[in-house]
Amino acid sequence: MLGALAALAAVPTFGVDSGLAASAVRKSGKLEAPSDAAFMVFCSDPLIQQVLSQDFHVARRAAAADAKAPLTLTVTVNQQSLKPGVSMAQVAPGAPQVADLIKAAGATPPPLGDTGNQSDQAAVARQLAVQRLQPVDSPMQQIFNQFQGHGDLGPPVPCNQEPNPQPGCIEPTPKPQPGSAGYTGDVQDYLHRTDSAQPFHHDDDKAYDTVIVARASLSGSPDEITVVAVIHPGDEIDEAKKLVGEEIANAVLH
């Protein structure tokens, strides 16, 4: 853990991308404390609390039960998906300047007010890329599609929609199952629920970037540090939280 902290010591105030995860982490502000100060940690996120406590323990800076005048490190954490309808007031209440950190981390910050039903263009591009990777129709399906395009056949009827399937009905293409080739998680189901008016549904957070905003302060000090992590779909949120905790510990210990 000390090795990780030493590596972070050279990080500029604005933060860097980490090779430990695909998530991008940025920070601003500072926290200064005496070199011999002991710390007590209060954090609204259990995982970040654990990372900070472990780092202070390894550095022998964790406050013991009989510690005299320990400093209190208070960290508030907010996690929010950047889906349509989200505003900066939800991502970072009372801190609109966090938008600059979100942009620096590679995501488009939401506006101050409600975005309504506007879709995230990055999410649209990701879904279209996945759609291009979907398995193509079977040769028989392609033949029927050609006949249908020339008007030689009526609309094909799936065999499973009739009690007594008629000749010419089309067998539906089996849906890939977990572990089989072509399986893409729940992306396929997600695409099937789209419509022309609203390409993406607001209740599905998996297609959008997630932002973690952590704001840390020390007792008796007016200083504050803000750490922002942007997690792309498919990346590990827990790994990003660990990086956020390391950034805060590094700022306090160095």
Backbone bond lengths (Angstrom), bond angles and torsions (degrees), N, CA, C in turn:
res aa  C-N    CA-C-N  psi(-1)  N-CA   C-N-CA  omega(-1)  CA-C   N-CA-C  phi
1 M - - - 1.460 - - 1.520 110.89 -
2 L 1.369 116.83 -39.06 1.454 120.24 177.38 1.510 111.15 -63.52
3 G 1.358 116.28 -33.61 1.456 119.38 177.73 1.510 110.96 -63.54
4 A 1.329 116.48 -40.13 1.464 120.22 178.64 1.518 110.31 -65.16
5 L 1.357 116.37 -39.66 1.454 119.86 179.49 1.518 111.13 -67.11
6 A 1.333 116.46 -38.15 1.460 119.65 179.03 1.511 110.91 -64.78
7 A 1.329 116.60 -38.10 1.458 120.28 178.96 1.515 111.04 -66.35
8 L 1.324 116.77 -32.92 1.454 120.67 -178.75 1.520 111.93 -79.43
9 A 1.328 116.84 -13.35 1.457 119.76 -176.50 1.516 111.80 -62.04
10 A 1.344 116.88 -29.82 1.455 120.98 -178.70 1.515 112.83 -86.13
11 V 1.320 117.53 3.20 1.454 120.79 -177.28 1.518 110.29 -71.71
12 P 1.360 119.28 132.89 1.455 120.17 175.58 1.522 110.57 -63.81
13 T 1.325 115.78 164.33 1.457 119.91 -177.57 1.506 112.07 -58.34
14 F 1.358 117.26 -28.59 1.452 119.94 -175.35 1.513 112.88 -83.03
15 G 1.338 118.90 -5.61 1.470 120.63 174.48 1.514 112.10 89.11
16 V 1.346 115.79 170.32 1.456 121.90 -179.46 1.503 108.78 -144.03
17 D 1.359 114.30 164.79 1.451 119.28 170.66 1.511 108.67 -72.93
18 S 1.306 117.37 148.93 1.454 121.00 179.72 1.506 110.47 -108.28
19 G 1.334 117.18 141.78 1.449 120.80 176.10 1.512 112.79 -78.22
20 L 1.356 117.95 -6.40 1.454 120.99 -178.59 1.518 112.12 -79.27
21 A 1.334 116.88 -17.49 1.456 119.72 -178.58 1.511 108.17 -155.70
22 A 1.323 116.16 161.53 1.446 120.68 179.37 1.522 111.35 -77.34
23 S 1.323 117.75 -8.15 1.449 121.47 -179.03 1.521 110.10 -73.60
24 A 1.341 115.93 151.50 1.451 121.58 177.94 1.521 108.57 -107.16
25 V 1.333 116.67 135.57 1.456 122.40 -178.16 1.525 108.91 -121.26
26 R 1.317 116.40 132.88 1.460 122.93 176.74 1.519 109.19 -132.28
27 K 1.328 116.51 152.55 1.457 119.63 -179.92 1.510 110.56 -144.84
28 S 1.318 115.35 159.11 1.458 122.07 175.09 1.524 107.92 -147.22
29 G 1.331 115.30 158.75 1.453 120.33 -179.11 1.511 112.59 92.80
30 K 1.335 116.25 -174.43 1.456 121.12 -178.61 1.514 109.88 -151.63
31 L 1.331 115.06 156.82 1.460 122.64 173.63 1.524 107.35 -137.00
32 E 1.312 116.56 119.23 1.456 120.80 -179.52 1.518 109.35 -115.56
33 A 1.324 115.03 135.84 1.455 120.64 -179.94 1.524 108.96 -143.13
34 P 1.341 118.43 152.61 1.466 120.85 176.02 1.523 110.80 -56.49
35 S 1.321 115.46 148.34 1.469 120.14 -175.68 1.515 113.31 -66.80
36 D 1.328 117.29 -18.38 1.456 119.86 -179.50 1.526 112.40 -108.15
37 A 1.328 117.24 11.37 1.466 120.48 -176.96 1.522 110.76 -71.62
38 A 1.330 114.73 145.43 1.466 121.28 174.16 1.527 107.92 -104.90
39 F 1.335 116.02 149.00 1.459 119.84 -171.50 1.526 112.23 -123.84
40 M 1.322 113.23 142.35 1.462 121.90 167.41 1.526 106.53 -112.66
41 V 1.337 116.54 137.24 1.460 121.18 -174.10 1.519 110.67 -111.65
42 F 1.323 115.03 132.29 1.457 122.12 171.43 1.524 107.30 -128.72
43 C 1.318 116.33 114.04 1.469 121.29 -176.04 1.527 109.26 -133.38
44 S 1.331 115.64 140.72 1.466 119.93 -179.30 1.521 112.77 -77.37
45 D 1.336 117.70 -10.60 1.469 120.98 177.80 1.535 109.09 -111.10
46 P 1.339 118.96 122.42 1.468 121.36 -175.84 1.527 113.71 -60.80
47 L 1.336 117.95 -38.66 1.464 119.51 -177.16 1.523 111.43 -69.58
48 I 1.322 116.89 -43.94 1.461 119.74 177.63 1.526 110.31 -65.56
49 Q 1.321 117.18 -37.59 1.473 121.05 174.65 1.516 110.38 -57.62
50 Q 1.332 117.28 -43.60 1.462 121.34 -179.11 1.525 111.08 -64.61
51 V 1.339 117.45 -43.34 1.467 121.02 179.63 1.521 110.74 -61.86
52 L 1.319 117.32 -45.59 1.460 120.76 -179.57 1.526 111.30 -64.52
53 S 1.315 116.94 -44.22 1.466 120.12 179.79 1.518 111.30 -61.70
54 Q 1.322 117.40 -42.35 1.460 121.17 179.00 1.524 111.39 -64.06
55 D 1.340 116.58 -43.15 1.464 119.66 -179.28 1.526 111.59 -64.28
56 F 1.321 117.16 -41.89 1.460 120.06 179.01 1.531 110.67 -67.64
57 H 1.322 116.56 -35.32 1.467 120.13 178.43 1.524 110.21 -66.29
58 V 1.329 117.46 -45.61 1.469 120.79 179.82 1.520 110.78 -63.18
59 A 1.336 116.57 -38.42 1.462 120.61 179.44 1.525 112.76 -80.36
60 R 1.351 117.06 2.11 1.455 123.21 -178.31 1.520 111.83 57.38
61 R 1.324 114.40 41.12 1.468 120.50 179.27 1.524 111.28 -121.94
62 A 1.335 116.64 8.35 1.460 119.64 177.01 1.518 109.19 -77.80
63 A 1.321 115.87 137.28 1.461 120.08 -177.51 1.517 110.78 -72.58
64 A 1.330 116.28 128.94 1.458 121.30 175.20 1.526 109.23 -81.56
65 A 1.311 114.90 171.15 1.468 119.70 -177.37 1.523 111.56 -61.24
66 D 1.346 117.03 -30.80 1.472 120.56 -177.69 1.521 112.11 -103.48
67 A 1.338 117.08 18.56 1.469 120.22 -178.65 1.519 110.66 -65.25
68 K 1.335 115.81 140.60 1.453 121.77 179.46 1.532 109.94 -93.15
69 A 1.324 116.84 122.49 1.460 124.23 176.53 1.533 112.75 51.22
70 P 1.330 118.45 55.21 1.464 119.10 176.01 1.529 110.71 -68.68
71 L 1.311 115.74 153.45 1.459 121.07 176.35 1.530 108.77 -87.52
72 T 1.307 115.91 141.32 1.463 120.94 179.04 1.521 109.53 -100.66
73 L 1.319 115.57 122.74 1.470 121.28 175.16 1.531 107.45 -99.12
74 T 1.315 115.41 116.31 1.460 121.01 -179.55 1.524 109.24 -109.30
75 V 1.329 115.90 126.03 1.469 121.22 -177.67 1.530 108.95 -125.87
76 T 1.309 116.21 121.49 1.466 121.02 173.78 1.519 108.46 -104.25
77 V 1.321 116.26 133.53 1.462 121.79 -174.48 1.525 109.61 -123.45
78 N 1.319 116.11 133.53 1.456 121.80 176.26 1.520 108.60 -127.95
79 Q 1.328 116.70 130.04 1.469 122.73 179.46 1.528 108.51 -118.16
80 Q 1.345 116.34 129.40 1.458 119.73 -175.28 1.530 110.53 -148.65
81 S 1.327 116.47 135.11 1.456 121.72 172.91 1.522 109.71 -78.40
82 L 1.346 116.83 138.71 1.461 121.27 -179.66 1.526 110.70 -87.49
83 K 1.305 116.60 56.88 1.461 121.32 178.96 1.525 109.77 -90.63
84 P 1.330 117.33 163.70 1.465 119.28 178.98 1.518 111.54 -55.91
85 G 1.329 115.33 141.62 1.453 120.99 -179.82 1.511 113.69 97.66
86 V 1.348 117.49 -14.21 1.463 121.60 -179.23 1.527 109.33 -82.91
87 S 1.309 116.70 142.24 1.460 121.91 178.57 1.521 109.65 -120.72
88 M 1.341 115.89 168.02 1.462 120.33 177.95 1.523 111.13 -63.56
89 A 1.315 117.07 -26.26 1.468 119.52 178.13 1.518 111.36 -64.19
90 Q 1.337 117.83 -26.35 1.461 121.35 176.61 1.521 111.62 -86.65
91 V 1.327 117.29 -35.45 1.469 121.54 -178.13 1.523 110.84 -71.65
92 A 1.327 116.36 -46.66 1.471 121.11 -177.71 1.517 108.47 -143.56
93 P 1.329 117.99 82.31 1.462 121.08 -178.58 1.527 111.77 -56.45
94 G 1.329 115.83 125.23 1.453 120.42 177.40 1.510 115.20 76.98
95 A 1.321 118.17 8.82 1.465 120.84 -178.30 1.530 110.60 -140.02
96 P 1.330 118.14 68.08 1.467 120.52 -179.31 1.519 113.77 -62.33
97 Q 1.361 117.52 -19.97 1.463 120.19 179.28 1.525 112.32 -65.88
98 V 1.329 117.64 -14.28 1.465 121.23 177.96 1.518 110.95 -62.65
99 A 1.324 117.35 -20.56 1.468 120.92 179.06 1.528 111.22 -56.46
100 D 1.338 117.37 -35.96 1.466 120.21 179.12 1.528 111.37 -65.11
101 L 1.329 116.94 -38.27 1.465 120.17 178.44 1.526 110.78 -68.75
102 I 1.327 117.17 -38.91 1.462 120.42 178.23 1.522 109.91 -61.98
103 K 1.325 116.32 -43.79 1.466 120.21 179.06 1.517 110.84 -64.22
104 A 1.342 117.26 -41.11 1.464 120.88 179.27 1.522 111.52 -65.27
105 A 1.333 117.22 -26.93 1.468 121.39 179.47 1.525 112.23 -84.23
106 G 1.330 117.35 0.46 1.454 119.92 173.59 1.506 116.57 99.53
107 A 1.343 118.37 11.50 1.459 121.28 179.16 1.523 109.59 -117.92
108 T 1.320 115.79 160.37 1.460 120.81 177.38 1.518 108.94 -88.82
109 P 1.331 117.64 115.45 1.475 118.62 -179.02 1.523 110.61 -68.79
110 P 1.319 117.14 144.12 1.469 119.74 177.72 1.516 110.24 -72.46
111 P 1.338 117.81 162.15 1.465 119.99 177.80 1.519 110.87 -73.22
112 L 1.320 115.83 172.97 1.457 119.64 -179.82 1.517 111.33 -66.84
113 G 1.348 116.77 -32.56 1.451 121.19 -179.81 1.506 111.81 -104.06
114 D 1.323 117.18 -179.58 1.457 124.26 -179.05 1.520 110.53 -62.02
115 T 1.333 117.16 133.40 1.464 121.69 179.30 1.517 112.39 -85.63
116 G 1.322 119.22 -1.99 1.463 120.99 -179.83 1.510 111.22 66.02
117 N 1.338 116.68 -131.18 1.469 120.34 -175.72 1.517 112.27 -108.89
118 Q 1.329 118.07 21.27 1.456 119.92 179.11 1.522 109.62 -72.45
119 S 1.336 115.76 133.19 1.463 120.22 -177.20 1.522 111.17 -86.52
120 D 1.306 115.54 149.86 1.455 122.76 174.43 1.527 107.86 -73.24
121 Q 1.336 116.79 117.61 1.459 119.69 -175.71 1.523 112.42 -65.41
122 A 1.336 116.84 -30.88 1.469 119.24 176.77 1.517 110.44 -65.58
123 A 1.340 116.98 -39.00 1.459 120.14 177.74 1.517 110.81 -66.63
124 V 1.337 116.62 -38.46 1.470 120.11 177.05 1.523 110.28 -60.29
125 A 1.335 116.88 -44.48 1.463 120.48 -178.97 1.522 111.39 -63.79
126 R 1.357 116.91 -39.37 1.460 119.55 179.40 1.529 111.03 -63.76
127 Q 1.333 116.74 -42.11 1.457 119.95 -178.39 1.520 111.38 -67.52
128 L 1.345 117.32 -38.15 1.457 119.87 177.98 1.520 110.95 -65.46
129 A 1.342 116.17 -36.95 1.464 119.51 178.07 1.519 110.89 -64.05
130 V 1.335 116.72 -41.17 1.459 120.96 177.64 1.520 110.59 -65.60
131 Q 1.334 115.97 -39.02 1.462 120.08 -178.30 1.523 111.29 -62.83
132 R 1.335 116.29 -35.14 1.475 119.94 179.30 1.522 111.45 -68.32
133 L 1.318 117.09 -19.39 1.463 120.83 -179.83 1.519 112.67 -91.05
134 Q 1.355 117.67 -2.46 1.445 119.75 -179.09 1.525 110.84 -68.30
135 P 1.348 118.94 149.37 1.457 121.30 179.55 1.524 110.81 -60.20
136 V 1.352 116.34 140.97 1.456 121.58 179.84 1.523 109.11 -77.40
137 D 1.349 116.12 166.68 1.452 120.88 179.00 1.521 110.43 -64.36
138 S 1.317 115.73 154.64 1.453 121.64 176.35 1.532 109.61 -67.03
139 P 1.362 118.50 159.57 1.476 120.46 178.70 1.526 112.40 -54.89
140 M 1.346 118.47 -41.49 1.463 120.48 179.33 1.523 110.90 -63.10
141 Q 1.347 116.23 -39.52 1.468 119.97 178.71 1.521 110.36 -63.68
142 Q 1.338 117.38 -39.32 1.454 120.63 179.84 1.520 111.40 -65.46
143 I 1.354 117.38 -37.77 1.471 120.27 178.15 1.518 110.09 -63.42
144 F 1.316 116.98 -46.07 1.461 119.83 179.02 1.518 111.18 -63.47
145 N 1.308 117.18 -36.29 1.461 120.07 177.97 1.521 111.06 -63.03
146 Q 1.360 116.47 -39.46 1.460 120.37 178.63 1.522 111.10 -65.44
147 F 1.344 117.58 -44.60 1.457 120.38 177.78 1.530 110.68 -60.73
148 Q 1.308 114.94 -41.60 1.453 118.60 -178.41 1.523 110.89 -64.67
149 G 1.347 116.25 -37.60 1.453 119.72 179.12 1.516 113.19 -65.11
150 H 1.350 117.62 -28.87 1.470 121.13 179.63 1.519 111.86 -92.35
151 G 1.298 118.24 -0.12 1.455 121.12 177.07 1.511 113.95 79.20
152 D 1.337 119.54 12.74 1.458 121.73 -178.67 1.525 111.70 -80.03
153 L 1.323 116.61 -21.65 1.460 119.86 179.70 1.525 109.17 -130.28
154 G 1.293 115.34 150.48 1.456 119.18 174.21 1.509 109.64 -73.39
155 P 1.304 115.49 177.10 1.470 118.60 179.14 1.524 110.81 -57.75
156 P 1.317 117.75 126.85 1.459 119.99 -179.84 1.521 111.37 -64.27
157 V 1.315 116.17 144.75 1.462 122.24 -179.64 1.519 108.85 -111.22
158 P 1.330 117.94 125.84 1.469 119.07 177.36 1.524 111.05 -59.85
159 C 1.321 116.55 139.64 1.459 120.93 -178.33 1.523 112.28 -62.03
160 N 1.311 117.29 -30.75 1.458 119.28 -175.56 1.523 113.29 -81.66
161 Q 1.340 117.59 3.81 1.452 120.40 178.71 1.524 112.32 -103.78
162 E 1.351 118.30 6.65 1.452 121.75 178.58 1.523 109.59 -126.88
163 P 1.350 117.01 141.20 1.478 119.01 176.86 1.520 111.73 -60.45
164 N 1.349 116.19 -40.95 1.465 122.32 178.64 1.519 108.17 -121.89
165 P 1.327 118.21 94.29 1.466 120.76 -177.11 1.520 111.91 -54.49
166 Q 1.329 116.00 136.00 1.451 122.65 179.63 1.523 109.96 -95.01
167 P 1.351 116.49 156.23 1.472 119.00 175.30 1.527 110.36 -58.23
168 G 1.306 116.35 137.55 1.459 120.18 -179.87 1.508 114.06 97.47
169 C 1.349 116.03 -8.84 1.462 116.53 177.87 1.524 109.66 -70.08
170 I 1.309 115.83 160.98 1.466 121.37 -173.40 1.517 109.71 -108.96
171 E 1.314 114.98 127.23 1.455 119.90 174.71 1.527 108.43 -74.84
172 P 1.313 118.69 129.17 1.468 119.86 179.57 1.529 111.50 -66.43
173 T 1.334 114.64 144.58 1.464 119.51 178.30 1.526 109.29 -68.08
174 P 1.341 118.01 125.32 1.475 119.50 -179.20 1.521 110.99 -56.88
175 K 1.314 116.77 138.01 1.453 122.01 178.25 1.524 109.98 -79.21
176 P 1.366 117.65 127.31 1.471 119.22 179.22 1.516 111.43 -55.61
177 Q 1.316 115.61 139.63 1.452 122.23 179.45 1.529 110.19 -102.71
178 P 1.338 117.66 159.17 1.468 119.82 178.25 1.525 111.94 -52.77
179 G 1.340 114.92 130.96 1.457 120.91 -179.35 1.513 113.94 94.03
180 S 1.345 118.50 -14.06 1.457 121.40 -179.91 1.516 110.36 -93.59
181 A 1.340 115.53 161.36 1.459 120.36 178.75 1.528 109.77 -65.22
182 G 1.303 116.45 139.37 1.449 120.40 178.92 1.512 114.41 90.01
183 Y 1.342 117.90 -6.25 1.469 119.79 -179.96 1.524 109.95 -73.83
184 T 1.305 117.80 129.58 1.462 121.99 -176.71 1.520 111.44 -124.12
185 G 1.296 117.71 34.91 1.458 120.04 178.85 1.512 110.64 68.44
186 D 1.317 116.33 -139.22 1.454 119.65 -178.51 1.519 112.37 -98.91
187 V 1.349 117.53 14.24 1.456 120.14 179.60 1.520 111.21 -62.66
188 Q 1.353 116.52 -40.24 1.452 120.09 -178.58 1.528 110.95 -61.97
189 D 1.315 116.38 -46.64 1.460 119.60 177.55 1.525 110.68 -60.99
190 Y 1.325 115.76 -36.51 1.461 119.74 -179.66 1.526 110.91 -64.25
191 L 1.342 116.77 -42.72 1.454 120.52 179.92 1.517 111.54 -65.81
192 H 1.327 117.68 -35.11 1.455 120.88 -179.00 1.522 111.94 -67.00
193 R 1.332 117.72 -18.30 1.456 120.37 -177.60 1.522 112.25 -94.69
194 T 1.339 118.37 4.83 1.453 120.60 -177.73 1.510 110.91 -80.32
195 D 1.317 115.40 162.50 1.455 121.60 174.58 1.515 108.76 -143.40
196 S 1.333 116.72 169.06 1.460 120.78 -173.35 1.521 112.45 -69.86
197 A 1.327 117.44 -29.32 1.460 120.02 -177.02 1.515 111.83 -76.76
198 Q 1.313 117.30 -36.08 1.465 121.48 -177.65 1.520 108.43 -138.01
199 P 1.361 117.30 100.64 1.470 119.96 -174.99 1.510 114.01 -57.82
200 F 1.328 119.03 -29.10 1.451 120.33 -176.93 1.515 110.02 -133.87
201 H 1.313 115.82 145.17 1.447 121.04 -178.65 1.524 110.03 -88.91
202 H 1.307 116.10 140.18 1.456 120.91 -174.49 1.527 112.74 -68.59
203 D 1.343 118.14 -21.52 1.452 119.01 -173.29 1.519 112.77 -86.50
204 D 1.331 118.40 0.81 1.456 121.81 179.23 1.523 108.30 -109.59
205 D 1.332 116.83 105.12 1.456 121.19 -176.65 1.528 113.03 -83.88
206 K 1.326 118.02 -11.42 1.458 120.44 -169.74 1.525 113.40 -69.85
207 A 1.316 118.57 -20.03 1.463 120.84 -178.07 1.519 112.33 -88.68
208 Y 1.318 118.05 -1.35 1.457 121.08 -173.40 1.531 111.19 -119.37
209 D 1.336 114.74 156.29 1.458 119.70 173.32 1.528 109.69 -63.33
210 T 1.318 115.49 148.41 1.465 121.83 173.74 1.513 108.39 -113.31
211 V 1.321 116.31 137.74 1.466 121.48 -179.49 1.528 109.03 -115.13
212 I 1.325 115.28 132.77 1.465 122.14 172.40 1.525 107.50 -111.83
213 V 1.317 115.98 124.78 1.462 121.45 178.78 1.528 107.99 -117.58
214 A 1.333 116.41 119.08 1.462 122.17 178.66 1.525 108.79 -117.75
215 R 1.335 116.49 127.96 1.459 121.93 179.20 1.525 108.21 -119.85
216 A 1.336 115.28 120.98 1.471 120.44 -173.50 1.519 110.51 -119.18
217 S 1.328 115.22 141.91 1.464 121.15 177.97 1.515 109.50 -143.24
218 L 1.338 116.33 155.90 1.457 123.14 178.54 1.510 110.19 -109.52
219 S 1.300 116.39 143.10 1.468 120.25 177.93 1.525 109.95 -61.20
220 G 1.325 114.84 137.93 1.458 120.21 178.18 1.507 114.44 79.38
221 S 1.324 118.73 6.44 1.461 121.94 -178.83 1.520 109.95 -129.27
222 P 1.336 117.91 138.80 1.459 120.59 177.78 1.528 112.64 -81.36
223 D 1.329 116.35 -8.24 1.464 120.40 -176.75 1.524 111.70 -72.58
224 E 1.321 115.19 156.54 1.458 121.60 178.17 1.525 109.07 -150.59
225 I 1.310 116.09 146.38 1.454 120.98 175.08 1.532 108.19 -119.62
226 T 1.314 115.80 138.79 1.461 122.14 177.32 1.513 108.56 -117.96
227 V 1.316 116.26 125.72 1.465 121.83 179.33 1.523 108.07 -118.78
228 V 1.322 115.79 129.72 1.466 121.93 -178.60 1.517 109.08 -121.43
229 A 1.318 116.03 132.14 1.467 121.80 175.02 1.517 108.41 -122.07
230 V 1.328 116.60 133.22 1.463 122.75 175.40 1.520 108.09 -108.68
231 I 1.320 116.06 121.30 1.469 121.73 -178.61 1.517 108.50 -110.69
232 H 1.325 116.36 121.03 1.459 121.05 -179.94 1.532 109.87 -82.74
233 P 1.326 117.26 156.76 1.471 119.95 179.25 1.526 111.78 -52.82
234 G 1.311 116.50 130.33 1.459 121.73 -179.06 1.507 113.98 95.70
235 D 1.346 117.83 -16.73 1.461 120.32 177.96 1.530 110.59 -81.70
236 E 1.320 116.51 161.30 1.457 122.11 -176.15 1.528 111.12 -86.24
237 I 1.306 116.63 117.85 1.462 121.09 179.25 1.528 110.85 -66.84
238 D 1.348 117.13 -38.02 1.469 119.70 -179.98 1.523 111.70 -62.63
239 E 1.336 116.71 -37.94 1.463 119.57 178.69 1.521 110.40 -65.16
240 A 1.338 116.66 -39.14 1.458 120.30 178.18 1.527 110.58 -64.63
241 K 1.322 117.06 -39.21 1.463 119.91 178.49 1.528 111.34 -63.82
242 K 1.332 116.56 -37.22 1.464 119.44 177.26 1.524 110.97 -62.85
243 L 1.338 116.38 -40.08 1.459 120.12 178.09 1.521 110.80 -64.80
244 V 1.327 116.82 -39.23 1.464 120.50 177.52 1.523 110.00 -61.54
245 G 1.323 117.13 -44.75 1.461 120.38 178.39 1.519 112.13 -61.33
246 E 1.337 117.01 -41.17 1.462 120.70 179.35 1.528 111.16 -64.60
247 E 1.339 116.80 -38.88 1.465 120.10 179.36 1.531 110.41 -63.22
248 I 1.319 117.47 -41.31 1.465 120.65 -179.63 1.529 110.00 -68.21
249 A 1.328 117.04 -45.24 1.462 119.99 178.74 1.511 111.53 -60.16
250 N 1.333 116.54 -40.67 1.447 120.76 179.18 1.522 111.31 -62.65
251 A 1.333 115.72 -41.03 1.466 119.38 -179.56 1.528 111.48 -64.41
252 V 1.328 117.07 -35.99 1.464 120.77 -177.94 1.531 111.45 -78.42
253 L 1.313 117.66 -41.49 1.461 121.69 -173.56 1.527 113.33 -82.47
254 H 1.321 116.97 -15.74 1.474 119.40 -177.89 1.523 110.47 -124.48
